[in-house]
Amino acid sequence: MQKSKIKWAVIGLLLMVNTVVAAQEAAEEGDVVVVVKELIGEVISLTSRGDSQLICIAVDEENTDYIFLIDEEIKVVRKRSLNAINIGDTVRVKYHVITRTTKEGRQRSKQVAKLITFMAPAKKGLRSGGD
């Protein structure tokens, strides 16, 4: 019975030490906040640049374009792969906004697409701003 209590006390102590070490490492690196969001918009660019892949969508309701890094383990729904998505298609992008705050107080954010759901194909014909 005594050995069991000692074993659990040692395990508890090790967990507390690991928690303190992890907290100190996080404080040295700064805080990280992850917020999950999603948008629906029209694909205006889909590209790979070196090791990074990017997708850009236009959200008409907000009159805004969004650029996302594409996660290495991206999930694509209603299409076989990311290669099957075309410019002009309507997609829903579920993404993480990852904000890191350094110990000096500076913030850096990036938007990482985690899930892309195909919603509708591109409209036929050309879009024209003047007609």
Backbone atoms as SQL, in Angstrom:
CREATE TABLE atoms (id INTEGER PRIMARY KEY, chain TEXT, resi INTEGER, resn TEXT, atom TEXT, x REAL, y REAL, z REAL);
INSERT INTO atoms VALUES
  (1, 'A', 1, 'MET', 'N', 0.825, -1.192, 0.000),
  (2, 'A', 1, 'MET', 'CA', 0.000, 0.000, 0.000),
  (3, 'A', 1, 'MET', 'C', 0.868, 1.254, 0.000),
  (4, 'A', 2, 'GLN', 'N', 1.938, 1.272, 0.811),
  (5, 'A', 2, 'GLN', 'CA', 2.835, 2.420, 0.891),
  (6, 'A', 2, 'GLN', 'C', 3.523, 2.656, -0.453),
  (7, 'A', 3, 'LYS', 'N', 3.969, 1.580, -1.111),
  (8, 'A', 3, 'LYS', 'CA', 4.649, 1.723, -2.397),
  (9, 'A', 3, 'LYS', 'C', 3.728, 2.363, -3.435),
  (10, 'A', 4, 'SER', 'N', 2.461, 2.008, -3.400),
  (11, 'A', 4, 'SER', 'CA', 1.494, 2.576, -4.336),
  (12, 'A', 4, 'SER', 'C', 1.344, 4.077, -4.117),
  (13, 'A', 5, 'LYS', 'N', 1.261, 4.499, -2.848),
  (14, 'A', 5, 'LYS', 'CA', 1.136, 5.935, -2.548),
  (15, 'A', 5, 'LYS', 'C', 2.384, 6.687, -2.983),
  (16, 'A', 6, 'ILE', 'N', 3.535, 6.093, -2.758),
  (17, 'A', 6, 'ILE', 'CA', 4.787, 6.739, -3.153),
  (18, 'A', 6, 'ILE', 'C', 4.860, 6.840, -4.674),
  (19, 'A', 7, 'LYS', 'N', 4.468, 5.771, -5.366),
  (20, 'A', 7, 'LYS', 'CA', 4.482, 5.780, -6.828),
  (21, 'A', 7, 'LYS', 'C', 3.603, 6.903, -7.373),
  (22, 'A', 8, 'TRP', 'N', 2.384, 7.052, -6.844),
  (23, 'A', 8, 'TRP', 'CA', 1.479, 8.106, -7.314),
  (24, 'A', 8, 'TRP', 'C', 1.981, 9.489, -6.942),
  (25, 'A', 9, 'ALA', 'N', 2.646, 9.606, -5.801),
  (26, 'A', 9, 'ALA', 'CA', 3.220, 10.896, -5.408),
  (27, 'A', 9, 'ALA', 'C', 4.340, 11.297, -6.366),
  (28, 'A', 10, 'VAL', 'N', 5.175, 10.324, -6.752),
  (29, 'A', 10, 'VAL', 'CA', 6.261, 10.591, -7.700),
  (30, 'A', 10, 'VAL', 'C', 5.683, 10.974, -9.062),
  (31, 'A', 11, 'ILE', 'N', 4.676, 10.252, -9.518),
  (32, 'A', 11, 'ILE', 'CA', 4.039, 10.569, -10.803),
  (33, 'A', 11, 'ILE', 'C', 3.444, 11.978, -10.767),
  (34, 'A', 12, 'GLY', 'N', 2.765, 12.309, -9.693),
  (35, 'A', 12, 'GLY', 'CA', 2.189, 13.653, -9.543),
  (36, 'A', 12, 'GLY', 'C', 3.254, 14.730, -9.556),
  (37, 'A', 13, 'LEU', 'N', 4.377, 14.474, -8.861),
  (38, 'A', 13, 'LEU', 'CA', 5.475, 15.432, -8.824),
  (39, 'A', 13, 'LEU', 'C', 6.073, 15.617, -10.216),
  (40, 'A', 14, 'LEU', 'N', 6.260, 14.519, -10.957),
  (41, 'A', 14, 'LEU', 'CA', 6.793, 14.617, -12.314),
  (42, 'A', 14, 'LEU', 'C', 5.853, 15.411, -13.224),
  (43, 'A', 15, 'LEU', 'N', 4.543, 15.204, -13.099),
  (44, 'A', 15, 'LEU', 'CA', 3.581, 15.965, -13.897),
  (45, 'A', 15, 'LEU', 'C', 3.652, 17.451, -13.582),
  (46, 'A', 16, 'MET', 'N', 3.797, 17.795, -12.300),
  (47, 'A', 16, 'MET', 'CA', 3.896, 19.210, -11.919),
  (48, 'A', 16, 'MET', 'C', 5.168, 19.829, -12.475),
  (49, 'A', 17, 'VAL', 'N', 6.285, 19.112, -12.428),
  (50, 'A', 17, 'VAL', 'CA', 7.545, 19.624, -12.957),
  (51, 'A', 17, 'VAL', 'C', 7.434, 19.833, -14.462),
  (52, 'A', 18, 'ASN', 'N', 6.840, 18.857, -15.173),
  (53, 'A', 18, 'ASN', 'CA', 6.656, 18.999, -16.620),
  (54, 'A', 18, 'ASN', 'C', 5.772, 20.190, -16.953),
  (55, 'A', 19, 'THR', 'N', 4.723, 20.417, -16.169),
  (56, 'A', 19, 'THR', 'CA', 3.830, 21.545, -16.392),
  (57, 'A', 19, 'THR', 'C', 4.568, 22.866, -16.192),
  (58, 'A', 20, 'VAL', 'N', 5.381, 22.959, -15.152),
  (59, 'A', 20, 'VAL', 'CA', 6.151, 24.183, -14.883),
  (60, 'A', 20, 'VAL', 'C', 7.151, 24.432, -16.006),
  (61, 'A', 21, 'VAL', 'N', 7.857, 23.382, -16.454),
  (62, 'A', 21, 'VAL', 'CA', 8.826, 23.535, -17.541),
  (63, 'A', 21, 'VAL', 'C', 8.124, 23.983, -18.816),
  (64, 'A', 22, 'ALA', 'N', 6.974, 23.380, -19.145),
  (65, 'A', 22, 'ALA', 'CA', 6.228, 23.770, -20.349),
  (66, 'A', 22, 'ALA', 'C', 5.762, 25.212, -20.253),
  (67, 'A', 23, 'ALA', 'N', 5.321, 25.638, -19.085),
  (68, 'A', 23, 'ALA', 'CA', 4.877, 27.022, -18.896),
  (69, 'A', 23, 'ALA', 'C', 6.041, 27.991, -19.062),
  (70, 'A', 24, 'GLN', 'N', 7.222, 27.626, -18.554),
  (71, 'A', 24, 'GLN', 'CA', 8.387, 28.491, -18.711),
  (72, 'A', 24, 'GLN', 'C', 8.790, 28.597, -20.179),
  (73, 'A', 25, 'GLU', 'N', 8.754, 27.464, -20.901),
  (74, 'A', 25, 'GLU', 'CA', 9.091, 27.497, -22.332),
  (75, 'A', 25, 'GLU', 'C', 8.102, 28.358, -23.098),
  (76, 'A', 26, 'ALA', 'N', 6.816, 28.252, -22.777),
  (77, 'A', 26, 'ALA', 'CA', 5.799, 29.060, -23.457),
  (78, 'A', 26, 'ALA', 'C', 6.018, 30.531, -23.169),
  (79, 'A', 27, 'ALA', 'N', 6.388, 30.872, -21.933),
  (80, 'A', 27, 'ALA', 'CA', 6.626, 32.274, -21.580),
  (81, 'A', 27, 'ALA', 'C', 7.835, 32.819, -22.334),
  (82, 'A', 28, 'GLU', 'N', 8.866, 31.985, -22.526),
  (83, 'A', 28, 'GLU', 'CA', 10.043, 32.431, -23.259),
  (84, 'A', 28, 'GLU', 'C', 9.719, 32.656, -24.728),
  (85, 'A', 29, 'GLU', 'N', 8.904, 31.785, -25.311),
  (86, 'A', 29, 'GLU', 'CA', 8.545, 31.909, -26.720),
  (87, 'A', 29, 'GLU', 'C', 7.446, 32.932, -26.936),
  (88, 'A', 30, 'GLY', 'N', 6.674, 33.241, -25.934),
  (89, 'A', 30, 'GLY', 'CA', 5.535, 34.132, -26.055),
  (90, 'A', 30, 'GLY', 'C', 4.248, 33.350, -26.093),
  (91, 'A', 31, 'ASP', 'N', 3.135, 34.074, -26.039),
  (92, 'A', 31, 'ASP', 'CA', 1.824, 33.436, -26.045),
  (93, 'A', 31, 'ASP', 'C', 1.394, 33.100, -27.465),
  (94, 'A', 32, 'VAL', 'N', 0.644, 32.009, -27.588),
  (95, 'A', 32, 'VAL', 'CA', 0.074, 31.609, -28.874),
  (96, 'A', 32, 'VAL', 'C', -1.430, 31.453, -28.675),
  (97, 'A', 33, 'VAL', 'N', -2.196, 32.136, -29.536),
  (98, 'A', 33, 'VAL', 'CA', -3.652, 32.052, -29.485),
  (99, 'A', 33, 'VAL', 'C', -4.127, 31.548, -30.842),
  (100, 'A', 34, 'VAL', 'N', -5.004, 30.534, -30.819),
  (101, 'A', 34, 'VAL', 'CA', -5.560, 29.977, -32.053),
  (102, 'A', 34, 'VAL', 'C', -7.069, 30.170, -32.025),
  (103, 'A', 35, 'VAL', 'N', -7.598, 30.801, -33.078),
  (104, 'A', 35, 'VAL', 'CA', -9.033, 31.019, -33.216),
  (105, 'A', 35, 'VAL', 'C', -9.479, 30.341, -34.503),
  (106, 'A', 36, 'VAL', 'N', -10.550, 29.539, -34.423),
  (107, 'A', 36, 'VAL', 'CA', -11.074, 28.838, -35.596),
  (108, 'A', 36, 'VAL', 'C', -12.186, 29.680, -36.217),
  (109, 'A', 37, 'LYS', 'N', -12.089, 29.897, -37.541),
  (110, 'A', 37, 'LYS', 'CA', -13.087, 30.679, -38.274),
  (111, 'A', 37, 'LYS', 'C', -13.386, 29.994, -39.596),
  (112, 'A', 38, 'GLU', 'N', -14.416, 30.496, -40.298),
  (113, 'A', 38, 'GLU', 'CA', -14.683, 30.003, -41.645),
  (114, 'A', 38, 'GLU', 'C', -15.325, 31.100, -42.480),
  (115, 'A', 39, 'LEU', 'N', -15.069, 31.010, -43.777),
  (116, 'A', 39, 'LEU', 'CA', -15.598, 31.962, -44.752),
  (117, 'A', 39, 'LEU', 'C', -16.050, 31.210, -45.993),
  (118, 'A', 40, 'ILE', 'N', -16.990, 31.798, -46.717),
  (119, 'A', 40, 'ILE', 'CA', -17.384, 31.283, -48.017),
  (120, 'A', 40, 'ILE', 'C', -17.053, 32.354, -49.041),
  (121, 'A', 41, 'GLY', 'N', -16.371, 31.956, -50.107),
  (122, 'A', 41, 'GLY', 'CA', -16.007, 32.922, -51.125),
  (123, 'A', 41, 'GLY', 'C', -15.601, 32.250, -52.420),
  (124, 'A', 42, 'GLU', 'N', -15.247, 33.079, -53.381),
  (125, 'A', 42, 'GLU', 'CA', -14.852, 32.618, -54.708),
  (126, 'A', 42, 'GLU', 'C', -13.327, 32.533, -54.780),
  (127, 'A', 43, 'VAL', 'N', -12.836, 31.414, -55.288),
  (128, 'A', 43, 'VAL', 'CA', -11.393, 31.227, -55.424),
  (129, 'A', 43, 'VAL', 'C', -10.876, 32.181, -56.496),
  (130, 'A', 44, 'ILE', 'N', -9.924, 33.035, -56.121),
  (131, 'A', 44, 'ILE', 'CA', -9.331, 33.943, -57.106),
  (132, 'A', 44, 'ILE', 'C', -7.868, 33.613, -57.372),
  (133, 'A', 45, 'SER', 'N', -7.287, 32.773, -56.505),
  (134, 'A', 45, 'SER', 'CA', -5.915, 32.337, -56.728),
  (135, 'A', 45, 'SER', 'C', -5.665, 31.067, -55.927),
  (136, 'A', 46, 'LEU', 'N', -4.959, 30.143, -56.546),
  (137, 'A', 46, 'LEU', 'CA', -4.580, 28.899, -55.893),
  (138, 'A', 46, 'LEU', 'C', -3.193, 28.579, -56.408),
  (139, 'A', 47, 'THR', 'N', -2.202, 28.653, -55.556),
  (140, 'A', 47, 'THR', 'CA', -0.832, 28.561, -56.037),
  (141, 'A', 47, 'THR', 'C', 0.067, 27.880, -55.016),
  (142, 'A', 48, 'SER', 'N', 1.180, 27.380, -55.509),
  (143, 'A', 48, 'SER', 'CA', 2.218, 26.890, -54.610),
  (144, 'A', 48, 'SER', 'C', 3.458, 27.734, -54.858),
  (145, 'A', 49, 'ARG', 'N', 4.089, 28.086, -53.774),
  (146, 'A', 49, 'ARG', 'CA', 5.296, 28.911, -53.846),
  (147, 'A', 49, 'ARG', 'C', 6.345, 28.205, -52.993),
  (148, 'A', 50, 'GLY', 'N', 7.242, 27.480, -53.633),
  (149, 'A', 50, 'GLY', 'CA', 8.216, 26.701, -52.881),
  (150, 'A', 50, 'GLY', 'C', 7.503, 25.637, -52.081),
  (151, 'A', 51, 'ASP', 'N', 7.733, 25.622, -50.789),
  (152, 'A', 51, 'ASP', 'CA', 7.085, 24.649, -49.923),
  (153, 'A', 51, 'ASP', 'C', 5.707, 25.109, -49.480),
  (154, 'A', 52, 'SER', 'N', 5.389, 26.392, -49.672),
  (155, 'A', 52, 'SER', 'CA', 4.109, 26.928, -49.217),
  (156, 'A', 52, 'SER', 'C', 3.080, 26.908, -50.326),
  (157, 'A', 53, 'GLN', 'N', 1.878, 26.489, -49.984),
  (158, 'A', 53, 'GLN', 'CA', 0.755, 26.588, -50.905),
  (159, 'A', 53, 'GLN', 'C', -0.180, 27.644, -50.355),
  (160, 'A', 54, 'LEU', 'N', -0.761, 28.422, -51.262),
  (161, 'A', 54, 'LEU', 'CA', -1.650, 29.509, -50.866),
  (162, 'A', 54, 'LEU', 'C', -2.971, 29.403, -51.608),
  (163, 'A', 55, 'ILE', 'N', -4.044, 29.826, -50.960),
  (164, 'A', 55, 'ILE', 'CA', -5.334, 29.980, -51.619),
  (165, 'A', 55, 'ILE', 'C', -5.850, 31.367, -51.254),
  (166, 'A', 56, 'CYS', 'N', -6.397, 32.040, -52.247),
  (167, 'A', 56, 'CYS', 'CA', -6.963, 33.376, -52.033),
  (168, 'A', 56, 'CYS', 'C', -8.427, 33.324, -52.442),
  (169, 'A', 57, 'ILE', 'N', -9.300, 33.809, -51.575),
  (170, 'A', 57, 'ILE', 'CA', -10.725, 33.847, -51.910),
  (171, 'A', 57, 'ILE', 'C', -11.247, 35.270, -51.747),
  (172, 'A', 58, 'ALA', 'N', -12.226, 35.591, -52.594),
  (173, 'A', 58, 'ALA', 'CA', -12.905, 36.882, -52.534),
  (174, 'A', 58, 'ALA', 'C', -14.254, 36.677, -51.853),
  (175, 'A', 59, 'VAL', 'N', -14.515, 37.484, -50.847),
  (176, 'A', 59, 'VAL', 'CA', -15.788, 37.417, -50.131),
  (177, 'A', 59, 'VAL', 'C', -16.556, 38.684, -50.502),
  (178, 'A', 60, 'ASP', 'N', -17.537, 38.538, -51.408),
  (179, 'A', 60, 'ASP', 'CA', -18.254, 39.693, -51.939),
  (180, 'A', 60, 'ASP', 'C', -18.993, 40.477, -50.863),
  (181, 'A', 61, 'GLU', 'N', -19.596, 39.781, -49.887),
  (182, 'A', 61, 'GLU', 'CA', -20.369, 40.480, -48.850),
  (183, 'A', 61, 'GLU', 'C', -19.505, 41.464, -48.066),
  (184, 'A', 62, 'GLU', 'N', -18.231, 41.143, -47.933),
  (185, 'A', 62, 'GLU', 'CA', -17.310, 41.997, -47.189),
  (186, 'A', 62, 'GLU', 'C', -16.445, 42.857, -48.108),
  (187, 'A', 63, 'ASN', 'N', -16.544, 42.612, -49.432),
  (188, 'A', 63, 'ASN', 'CA', -15.711, 43.294, -50.410),
  (189, 'A', 63, 'ASN', 'C', -14.232, 43.170, -50.024),
  (190, 'A', 64, 'THR', 'N', -13.841, 41.938, -49.640),
  (191, 'A', 64, 'THR', 'CA', -12.498, 41.685, -49.126),
  (192, 'A', 64, 'THR', 'C', -11.945, 40.397, -49.716),
  (193, 'A', 65, 'ASP', 'N', -10.648, 40.387, -49.941),
  (194, 'A', 65, 'ASP', 'CA', -9.941, 39.186, -50.367),
  (195, 'A', 65, 'ASP', 'C', -9.154, 38.648, -49.172),
  (196, 'A', 66, 'TYR', 'N', -9.127, 37.330, -49.025),
  (197, 'A', 66, 'TYR', 'CA', -8.401, 36.675, -47.942),
  (198, 'A', 66, 'TYR', 'C', -7.373, 35.722, -48.528),
  (199, 'A', 67, 'ILE', 'N', -6.186, 35.717, -47.942),
  (200, 'A', 67, 'ILE', 'CA', -5.122, 34.812, -48.352),
  (201, 'A', 67, 'ILE', 'C', -4.842, 33.854, -47.197),
  (202, 'A', 68, 'PHE', 'N', -4.793, 32.556, -47.526),
  (203, 'A', 68, 'PHE', 'CA', -4.560, 31.531, -46.516),
  (204, 'A', 68, 'PHE', 'C', -3.368, 30.666, -46.898),
  (205, 'A', 69, 'LEU', 'N', -2.542, 30.328, -45.936),
  (206, 'A', 69, 'LEU', 'CA', -1.579, 29.250, -46.118),
  (207, 'A', 69, 'LEU', 'C', -2.385, 27.962, -46.091),
  (208, 'A', 70, 'ILE', 'N', -2.003, 26.981, -46.882),
  (209, 'A', 70, 'ILE', 'CA', -2.717, 25.715, -46.904),
  (210, 'A', 70, 'ILE', 'C', -1.946, 24.722, -46.037),
  (211, 'A', 71, 'ASP', 'N', -2.625, 24.193, -45.031),
  (212, 'A', 71, 'ASP', 'CA', -2.028, 23.224, -44.124),
  (213, 'A', 71, 'ASP', 'C', -1.572, 21.987, -44.904),
  (214, 'A', 72, 'GLU', 'N', -0.457, 21.405, -44.479),
  (215, 'A', 72, 'GLU', 'CA', 0.062, 20.207, -45.149),
  (216, 'A', 72, 'GLU', 'C', -0.944, 19.063, -45.136),
  (217, 'A', 73, 'GLU', 'N', -1.789, 19.018, -44.115),
  (218, 'A', 73, 'GLU', 'CA', -2.771, 17.939, -43.988),
  (219, 'A', 73, 'GLU', 'C', -4.185, 18.451, -44.284),
  (220, 'A', 74, 'ILE', 'N', -4.298, 19.325, -45.277),
  (221, 'A', 74, 'ILE', 'CA', -5.587, 19.920, -45.648),
  (222, 'A', 74, 'ILE', 'C', -6.596, 18.823, -45.992),
  (223, 'A', 75, 'LYS', 'N', -7.821, 19.042, -45.572),
  (224, 'A', 75, 'LYS', 'CA', -8.913, 18.136, -45.940),
  (225, 'A', 75, 'LYS', 'C', -9.759, 18.851, -46.980),
  (226, 'A', 76, 'VAL', 'N', -10.101, 18.143, -48.051),
  (227, 'A', 76, 'VAL', 'CA', -10.921, 18.693, -49.121),
  (228, 'A', 76, 'VAL', 'C', -12.209, 17.873, -49.174),
  (229, 'A', 77, 'VAL', 'N', -13.350, 18.571, -49.151),
  (230, 'A', 77, 'VAL', 'CA', -14.651, 17.917, -49.146),
  (231, 'A', 77, 'VAL', 'C', -15.365, 18.240, -50.461),
  (232, 'A', 78, 'ARG', 'N', -16.021, 17.246, -51.030),
  (233, 'A', 78, 'ARG', 'CA', -16.801, 17.321, -52.268),
  (234, 'A', 78, 'ARG', 'C', -15.946, 17.441, -53.535),
  (235, 'A', 79, 'LYS', 'N', -14.666, 17.253, -53.411),
  (236, 'A', 79, 'LYS', 'CA', -13.736, 17.140, -54.534),
  (237, 'A', 79, 'LYS', 'C', -12.686, 16.119, -54.134),
  (238, 'A', 80, 'ARG', 'N', -12.066, 15.496, -55.122),
  (239, 'A', 80, 'ARG', 'CA', -11.075, 14.460, -54.804),
  (240, 'A', 80, 'ARG', 'C', -9.809, 15.028, -54.171),
  (241, 'A', 81, 'SER', 'N', -9.415, 16.216, -54.623),
  (242, 'A', 81, 'SER', 'CA', -8.186, 16.815, -54.099),
  (243, 'A', 81, 'SER', 'C', -8.227, 18.316, -54.327),
  (244, 'A', 82, 'LEU', 'N', -7.247, 18.983, -53.800),
  (245, 'A', 82, 'LEU', 'CA', -7.114, 20.426, -53.983),
  (246, 'A', 82, 'LEU', 'C', -6.918, 20.773, -55.458),
  (247, 'A', 83, 'ASN', 'N', -6.275, 19.882, -56.210),
  (248, 'A', 83, 'ASN', 'CA', -6.041, 20.114, -57.641),
  (249, 'A', 83, 'ASN', 'C', -7.328, 20.180, -58.445),
  (250, 'A', 84, 'ALA', 'N', -8.426, 19.649, -57.910),
  (251, 'A', 84, 'ALA', 'CA', -9.707, 19.652, -58.620),
  (252, 'A', 84, 'ALA', 'C', -10.475, 20.948, -58.423),
  (253, 'A', 85, 'ILE', 'N', -9.982, 21.815, -57.570),
  (254, 'A', 85, 'ILE', 'CA', -10.638, 23.113, -57.347),
  (255, 'A', 85, 'ILE', 'C', -10.058, 24.120, -58.332),
  (256, 'A', 86, 'ASN', 'N', -10.963, 24.895, -58.964),
  (257, 'A', 86, 'ASN', 'CA', -10.555, 25.832, -60.012),
  (258, 'A', 86, 'ASN', 'C', -10.820, 27.275, -59.611),
  (259, 'A', 87, 'ILE', 'N', -10.149, 28.168, -60.326),
  (260, 'A', 87, 'ILE', 'CA', -10.399, 29.601, -60.152),
  (261, 'A', 87, 'ILE', 'C', -11.871, 29.852, -60.471),
  (262, 'A', 88, 'GLY', 'N', -12.541, 30.616, -59.631),
  (263, 'A', 88, 'GLY', 'CA', -13.951, 30.933, -59.841),
  (264, 'A', 88, 'GLY', 'C', -14.901, 30.044, -59.055),
  (265, 'A', 89, 'ASP', 'N', -14.429, 28.873, -58.615),
  (266, 'A', 89, 'ASP', 'CA', -15.272, 27.995, -57.800),
  (267, 'A', 89, 'ASP', 'C', -15.598, 28.673, -56.469),
  (268, 'A', 90, 'THR', 'N', -16.762, 28.348, -55.937),
  (269, 'A', 90, 'THR', 'CA', -17.131, 28.839, -54.611),
  (270, 'A', 90, 'THR', 'C', -16.778, 27.753, -53.599),
  (271, 'A', 91, 'VAL', 'N', -16.067, 28.168, -52.544),
  (272, 'A', 91, 'VAL', 'CA', -15.626, 27.231, -51.516),
  (273, 'A', 91, 'VAL', 'C', -15.889, 27.800, -50.130),
  (274, 'A', 92, 'ARG', 'N', -15.974, 26.891, -49.176),
  (275, 'A', 92, 'ARG', 'CA', -15.997, 27.275, -47.755),
  (276, 'A', 92, 'ARG', 'C', -14.622, 26.908, -47.215),
  (277, 'A', 93, 'VAL', 'N', -13.971, 27.860, -46.554),
  (278, 'A', 93, 'VAL', 'CA', -12.654, 27.621, -45.981),
  (279, 'A', 93, 'VAL', 'C', -12.771, 27.698, -44.462),
  (280, 'A', 94, 'LYS', 'N', -12.450, 26.600, -43.812),
  (281, 'A', 94, 'LYS', 'CA', -12.355, 26.590, -42.352),
  (282, 'A', 94, 'LYS', 'C', -10.876, 26.763, -42.045),
  (283, 'A', 95, 'TYR', 'N', -10.548, 27.760, -41.227),
  (284, 'A', 95, 'TYR', 'CA', -9.148, 28.095, -41.023),
  (285, 'A', 95, 'TYR', 'C', -8.859, 28.457, -39.574),
  (286, 'A', 96, 'HIS', 'N', -7.582, 28.416, -39.238),
  (287, 'A', 96, 'HIS', 'CA', -7.115, 28.826, -37.924),
  (288, 'A', 96, 'HIS', 'C', -6.367, 30.141, -38.063),
  (289, 'A', 97, 'VAL', 'N', -6.712, 31.101, -37.225),
  (290, 'A', 97, 'VAL', 'CA', -5.929, 32.327, -37.117),
  (291, 'A', 97, 'VAL', 'C', -4.983, 32.093, -35.944),
  (292, 'A', 98, 'ILE', 'N', -3.700, 32.000, -36.242),
  (293, 'A', 98, 'ILE', 'CA', -2.697, 31.707, -35.221),
  (294, 'A', 98, 'ILE', 'C', -1.932, 33.001, -34.948),
  (295, 'A', 99, 'THR', 'N', -2.062, 33.494, -33.718),
  (296, 'A', 99, 'THR', 'CA', -1.398, 34.742, -33.330),
  (297, 'A', 99, 'THR', 'C', -0.373, 34.441, -32.255),
  (298, 'A', 100, 'ARG', 'N', 0.861, 34.815, -32.525),
  (299, 'A', 100, 'ARG', 'CA', 1.947, 34.646, -31.554),
  (300, 'A', 100, 'ARG', 'C', 2.330, 36.017, -31.019),
  (301, 'A', 101, 'THR', 'N', 2.433, 36.106, -29.713),
  (302, 'A', 101, 'THR', 'CA', 2.877, 37.336, -29.065),
  (303, 'A', 101, 'THR', 'C', 4.234, 37.052, -28.439),
  (304, 'A', 102, 'THR', 'N', 5.242, 37.811, -28.853),
  (305, 'A', 102, 'THR', 'CA', 6.578, 37.610, -28.301),
  (306, 'A', 102, 'THR', 'C', 6.639, 38.199, -26.896),
  (307, 'A', 103, 'LYS', 'N', 7.698, 37.873, -26.176),
  (308, 'A', 103, 'LYS', 'CA', 7.829, 38.420, -24.827),
  (309, 'A', 103, 'LYS', 'C', 8.031, 39.935, -24.863),
  (310, 'A', 104, 'GLU', 'N', 8.410, 40.479, -26.033),
  (311, 'A', 104, 'GLU', 'CA', 8.523, 41.936, -26.196),
  (312, 'A', 104, 'GLU', 'C', 7.178, 42.588, -26.491),
  (313, 'A', 105, 'GLY', 'N', 6.142, 41.748, -26.720),
  (314, 'A', 105, 'GLY', 'CA', 4.804, 42.274, -26.952),
  (315, 'A', 105, 'GLY', 'C', 4.404, 42.396, -28.409),
  (316, 'A', 106, 'ARG', 'N', 5.268, 42.011, -29.337),
  (317, 'A', 106, 'ARG', 'CA', 4.927, 42.072, -30.759),
  (318, 'A', 106, 'ARG', 'C', 4.049, 40.888, -31.134),
  (319, 'A', 107, 'GLN', 'N', 3.106, 41.128, -32.031),
  (320, 'A', 107, 'GLN', 'CA', 2.196, 40.071, -32.467),
  (321, 'A', 107, 'GLN', 'C', 2.404, 39.773, -33.940),
  (322, 'A', 108, 'ARG', 'N', 2.349, 38.480, -34.265),
  (323, 'A', 108, 'ARG', 'CA', 2.412, 38.023, -35.652),
  (324, 'A', 108, 'ARG', 'C', 1.289, 37.024, -35.843),
  (325, 'A', 109, 'SER', 'N', 0.519, 37.214, -36.903),
  (326, 'A', 109, 'SER', 'CA', -0.616, 36.326, -37.170),
  (327, 'A', 109, 'SER', 'C', -0.479, 35.692, -38.544),
  (328, 'A', 110, 'LYS', 'N', -1.046, 34.493, -38.646),
  (329, 'A', 110, 'LYS', 'CA', -1.155, 33.849, -39.949),
  (330, 'A', 110, 'LYS', 'C', -2.470, 33.095, -39.975),
  (331, 'A', 111, 'GLN', 'N', -3.023, 32.973, -41.181),
  (332, 'A', 111, 'GLN', 'CA', -4.280, 32.264, -41.396),
  (333, 'A', 111, 'GLN', 'C', -3.960, 30.978, -42.144),
  (334, 'A', 112, 'VAL', 'N', -4.305, 29.845, -41.523),
  (335, 'A', 112, 'VAL', 'CA', -3.958, 28.550, -42.092),
  (336, 'A', 112, 'VAL', 'C', -5.243, 27.782, -42.404),
  (337, 'A', 113, 'ALA', 'N', -5.461, 27.498, -43.699),
  (338, 'A', 113, 'ALA', 'CA', -6.637, 26.732, -44.120),
  (339, 'A', 113, 'ALA', 'C', -6.475, 25.284, -43.691),
  (340, 'A', 114, 'LYS', 'N', -7.483, 24.752, -42.992),
  (341, 'A', 114, 'LYS', 'CA', -7.460, 23.371, -42.514),
  (342, 'A', 114, 'LYS', 'C', -8.454, 22.490, -43.274),
  (343, 'A', 115, 'LEU', 'N', -9.550, 23.097, -43.760),
  (344, 'A', 115, 'LEU', 'CA', -10.600, 22.355, -44.447),
  (345, 'A', 115, 'LEU', 'C', -11.165, 23.226, -45.559),
  (346, 'A', 116, 'ILE', 'N', -11.224, 22.685, -46.770),
  (347, 'A', 116, 'ILE', 'CA', -11.818, 23.400, -47.899),
  (348, 'A', 116, 'ILE', 'C', -12.963, 22.548, -48.424),
  (349, 'A', 117, 'THR', 'N', -14.162, 23.134, -48.436),
  (350, 'A', 117, 'THR', 'CA', -15.348, 22.439, -48.923),
  (351, 'A', 117, 'THR', 'C', -15.791, 23.092, -50.225),
  (352, 'A', 118, 'PHE', 'N', -15.849, 22.302, -51.287),
  (353, 'A', 118, 'PHE', 'CA', -16.337, 22.791, -52.582),
  (354, 'A', 118, 'PHE', 'C', -17.830, 23.039, -52.453),
  (355, 'A', 119, 'MET', 'N', -18.284, 24.244, -52.864),
  (356, 'A', 119, 'MET', 'CA', -19.700, 24.596, -52.758),
  (357, 'A', 119, 'MET', 'C', -20.383, 24.666, -54.125),
  (358, 'A', 120, 'ALA', 'N', -19.711, 25.279, -55.120),
  (359, 'A', 120, 'ALA', 'CA', -20.318, 25.438, -56.448),
  (360, 'A', 120, 'ALA', 'C', -19.219, 25.697, -57.476),
  (361, 'A', 121, 'PRO', 'N', -19.461, 25.264, -58.733),
  (362, 'A', 121, 'PRO', 'CA', -18.465, 25.517, -59.773),
  (363, 'A', 121, 'PRO', 'C', -18.467, 26.983, -60.192),
  (364, 'A', 122, 'ALA', 'N', -17.413, 27.349, -60.884),
  (365, 'A', 122, 'ALA', 'CA', -17.299, 28.714, -61.404),
  (366, 'A', 122, 'ALA', 'C', -18.460, 29.009, -62.338),
  (367, 'A', 123, 'LYS', 'N', -18.922, 30.253, -62.333),
  (368, 'A', 123, 'LYS', 'CA', -19.999, 30.661, -63.231),
  (369, 'A', 123, 'LYS', 'C', -19.465, 30.713, -64.647),
  (370, 'A', 124, 'LYS', 'N', -20.299, 30.377, -65.597),
  (371, 'A', 124, 'LYS', 'CA', -19.913, 30.410, -67.004),
  (372, 'A', 124, 'LYS', 'C', -19.758, 31.851, -67.466),
  (373, 'A', 125, 'GLY', 'N', -18.824, 32.088, -68.376),
  (374, 'A', 125, 'GLY', 'CA', -18.637, 33.425, -68.927),
  (375, 'A', 125, 'GLY', 'C', -17.633, 34.210, -68.133),
  (376, 'A', 126, 'LEU', 'N', -17.307, 35.381, -68.641),
  (377, 'A', 126, 'LEU', 'CA', -16.316, 36.240, -68.005),
  (378, 'A', 126, 'LEU', 'C', -16.998, 37.264, -67.102),
  (379, 'A', 127, 'ARG', 'N', -16.319, 37.580, -66.027),
  (380, 'A', 127, 'ARG', 'CA', -16.808, 38.660, -65.167),
  (381, 'A', 127, 'ARG', 'C', -16.330, 39.976, -65.755),
  (382, 'A', 128, 'SER', 'N', -17.177, 40.957, -65.756),
  (383, 'A', 128, 'SER', 'CA', -16.810, 42.252, -66.304),
  (384, 'A', 128, 'SER', 'C', -17.170, 43.337, -65.310),
  (385, 'A', 129, 'GLY', 'N', -16.239, 44.235, -65.080),
  (386, 'A', 129, 'GLY', 'CA', -16.499, 45.310, -64.130),
  (387, 'A', 129, 'GLY', 'C', -17.327, 46.443, -64.716),
  (388, 'A', 130, 'GLY', 'N', -17.363, 46.573, -66.051),
  (389, 'A', 130, 'GLY', 'CA', -18.042, 47.707, -66.641),
  (390, 'A', 130, 'GLY', 'C', -19.416, 47.420, -67.206),
  (391, 'A', 131, 'ASP', 'N', -19.799, 46.183, -67.332),
  (392, 'A', 131, 'ASP', 'CA', -21.083, 45.879, -67.974),
  (393, 'A', 131, 'ASP', 'C', -22.104, 45.384, -66.993);
